[in-house]
Structure formats: C-alpha cells, structure tokens
Amino acid sequence: MFLKSLVLIFLCLTMVATIAQKPVISVLDSISNTSLRGLSVVNDKVVWCSGSNGKVAKSVNGGKTFVWKTVTGYEKRDFRDIEAFDANTAVIMAIAEPAVILKTHDGGITWNKVFEDTTKGMFLDAMDFLDDKEGVVVGDPVNGKFFFAYTKDSGDYWTPLNTDAKPDSGEAFFASSGSNIKVMRRQIGGEPALLYASGGTKSRLFYNEFPHGMVLPVVQGKESTGANSIAVLENKAIVVGGDFTNDTASSNNCVLIDFTDGINLSFPTTPPNGYRSSVVFIDSQTLLTCGTSGVDISYDGGNNWKLVSKESFHVVQKAKHGKNIFLAGSNGRIAKIIL
C-alpha cells in the first residue's frame, strides 16, 4: 500500500511538472484593422509594435496595457519593422514607394522623417541595430542591386551602403518580421559585418566573408518560398522560412548554422511544424519560432521542435534587457508567452 502511494505521488508530481513546463500563450491586446509585423521589446516593461494602416502600439507596464496611435500623415502606410531604444525613442520603417523611416523622441506622440527614397520599385524589408547605435536597413533589389542603408547614430541619419552582393532573377527579401538581417559584432574594413538571408526563386545566405552568398538548403523556387528570419547567438545561428502559401509544410523550412570552424550548415532532426516567419534565441538551448500556422519551441539548440500552439503570429521577440517574450500578428494581436 505504501509503495502504491509513493508511485501515485510520483506520477502526480510528474504530471504537475509537465503541465508547469508547457509554454502558455496569453493574448494581451488586439485591434481589427492592422496586421503587426514590427516588434521591439526593450526590457520587461517597454514593448513597441508597428503595423499596417499607420499603427504603432506601446506598453510601458510589461504588456498589461497598450496605447495605440496612428502616425499622422502616414495613415495608409505599412510599418513592417520597428526598433525601440527606450520608452521614448524608436524608429519605424514604411516599406514601399516612397520608402520612409521615421523616428520619435517623445514616446510616439510625434514622428520625424529621417530617411526617404522615392526610387521606383523601392521596397524596404527589415532593420537591425547593434548596441542601439549602429543600424542597417535592407531592401529589395533596385537597378540590379540589393539596397542597404547604414546609420551610426540610432537612426538619425542614414547613408547608402554598397556591397558586392548581386541578386539573381526572382531573388529578394521578405518583409515578414523585420528579422532577416543581423549586424554582427565583428567589423570588417571599418564597415558593419552583415549576415542576411534572401528568399524567392533563390534563397541564399550572405556574410562579409562570402559576399556572393551561399545557397541555403531551404525550400525555394517560387516567389513565396525561402528564408524569412535569422537568429544569432555567439557562434551559432538559425534560419527559418518555408512557403507561406503552403504554411503547414515542414520540409526544408529550417537550417542550423555553426560558425565555430568555418560555416557549417545542418538540418534539425525534427523541424518546426510549418512555414515560420520569425525565430529567436531565448538562451543557448531554447528557441522559439512562429508563423501563420503556429508557434514552436526547441529545448536543444534547434535540433528538435515541438508545436506549442496553432495560433497565427508573424513575429516573436525576447526583451533585449530582460526575459519577457512577446509575439505579434494579424488583427493587431499582441501576446506574451510564458515558458
């Protein structure tokens, strides 16, 4: 009888532990007239989001409440990416003709135009910043070249940045989560070391050391296929993507990258459960990825993924100075995930 009681207690404790470890997604806010793809989590209190119809949302209490604003004069623009530096300062990126970057110093009450390009075909896709100072924005090919602009002062001024990278026909970038480019810490020749991934009919990984790119072993060949997002932690990186027109297909949607000795690419043993538009390191072993068909988690550095939820989200980010993790997506949905 005593042994049976011990077994029962053990089983109950095991069940409790399993339940406690299962990630929980809690939707914090939503509005019906915007799709959110820009997300920047400054710390455990300050969260900014940006999206379509000129919308920007901000929370200063860890997501308990959000204040929504429509940027005056840009009511019909789609702000696909945002980078916030504190509760008062942020930059947002409007994607297409004219391509525009705006900056606020007063918490989103007013926005100043810090960049504009009226070139026909201009389409910005993503931004990334290093230490809140050095930043880069990447855009689709214009006149046979990928577009890059660089800032050294938190986005106050932007200058064109030339690279040797040349696009192939049908190759571009996805503006799905503002996370397909990373400014790396190592500088080369006084210019930023960039790691970025293209998609479309051809999907490649670019880095300063191989400016002509290496073909990524992800699904490609159509405008809807290829790499969407990169996450980097020390000497490791991970790329996710797939085909957003077939968002439950899981083949060739994730690549693991090891920079320890050269550039080594590998596939996870168990990939994410469909097309994924955003990925982030939580720590050296824990990662989260999301897309229109769900959210997945890995506890072993990206080698095996488990479906957390079939809820649709475009972007996931962890606090730059904290531990809280947020997601954002269609219908203005902002959520917090508890691991």
Number of C-alpha atoms within 10 A of each C-alpha: 6 7 8 9 10 11 12 12 12 12 12 12 12 12 12 11 11 10 11 12 11 12 14 14 18 13 15 16 17 18 12 9 13 20 24 32 30 34 32 27 30 22 20 19 18 21 26 27 29 32 30 23 18 19 24 25 22 25 18 18 12 18 21 11 13 20 11 16 15 19 19 12 9 15 13 14 22 23 33 26 30 28 27 25 21 19 19 14 16 23 25 27 28 27 22 21 16 18 21 21 25 21 24 19 16 12 16 22 12 12 20 12 14 16 18 15 14 12 13 12 15 19 25 30 28 27 29 22 22 15 11 16 13 16 22 25 26 23 24 24 22 14 11 11 16 20 21 19 17 23 18 16 12 23 24 17 13 20 12 12 16 13 14 12 16 14 19 15 11 14 23 24 27 27 25 23 31 31 30 31 27 25 21 17 12 10 12 11 6 7 12 20 16 21 21 22 27 26 29 24 18 23 28 23 22 20 17 19 11 12 15 16 20 14 14 22 18 24 23 24 16 15 18 18 25 35 36 33 31 25 23 19 12 11 11 16 20 24 28 29 36 28 29 20 13 14 17 18 16 19 17 23 28 31 22 18 18 15 12 10 7 8 11 11 14 13 19 17 10 15 22 32 24 28 31 35 32 30 31 25 21 21 12 14 12 15 20 26 32 34 31 22 21 22 29 24 25 22 16 12 20 26 18 16 22 15 17 19 15 14 13 18 29 28 30 30 26 24 18 15 12 12 13 22 24 25 31 30 27 20 16 24 20 25 20 22 16 15 14
